Amino acid sequence: MFRPALLLALFPLLAHAEELPAPVKAVEKQGITIIKPFEAPGGMKGWLGKYQDMGVTIYLTPDGKHAISGYMYDEQGKNLSEQVIQKELYAPAGRELWQRMEKADWLLDGKKDAPRVIYVFADPFCPYCLQFWQQARPWVDAGKVQLRTLLVGVIKPESPATAAAILTASDPAKTWHDYEKSGGKMALTVPSAVPPAQQKTLKNHQDIMDALGASATPALYYMNNENELQQVVGLPDNDQLNMMMGPR
């Protein structure tokens, strides 16, 4: 499950037009940032908050004198708080970050009308990115999956310039495909300095990657059947691969 790193950047803080109850204010002083209210069961009132980049729930008792920070469960043991956090915070944040990826300068690998879309943050010198590229061939070649690669330069000092060489090619998508097909051995015309346009592209990709909370490549993103953003960082195992790719 995806948990965005920058909740505060994606959600406006609660406008205190309606004064917070004193117990909720007391919780807020413990370092929890209040984001928005929500409907809670059992006669309680609820507030969504953020603490150290994680969603939290605060409940106000019916007498209005006590606040509880933590998870609420029903009689079947279902975590009601996690459902609220996922629906109200993580899922919308994930969709917003998905839109940021859609607008980026990604490289298409596969058919543009392939039904399954996977965004890939990749470094030209990343061996696990290459392994994932090889793993994905059956689905991509069958027209079932399209990979949209956002190049970043994070592994070696020469990574940004090498990524820029791919991005400045006459056909960047084909160059990236051929480069990966060669196992990273294809000769590239690497500039001595990254041109401004490609520098801007790489920075934008890095900013999105940071917002997603990913610190390694490959970082892989796709939408599940509930339109919720899913994340796999690093080389996926077989179960993860089949989950994101779908049936062969």
Secondary structure, DSSP 8 states (H G I E B T S, - for coil): ----S-HHHHS----TTS---HHHHHHHTTT-EEEEEEE-STT-EEEEEEETTEEEEEEE-TTSS-EEES--B-TT--BHHHHHHIIIIIHHHHHHHHHHHHTS--EEES-TT-SEEEEEEE-TT-HHHHHHHHHTHHHHHTTSEEEEEEE---SSTTHHHHHHHHHTSSSHHHHHHHHHHTTS-S-----SS--HHHHHHHHHHHHHHHHHT--SS-EEEEE-TTS-EEEEESS--HHHHHHHH---
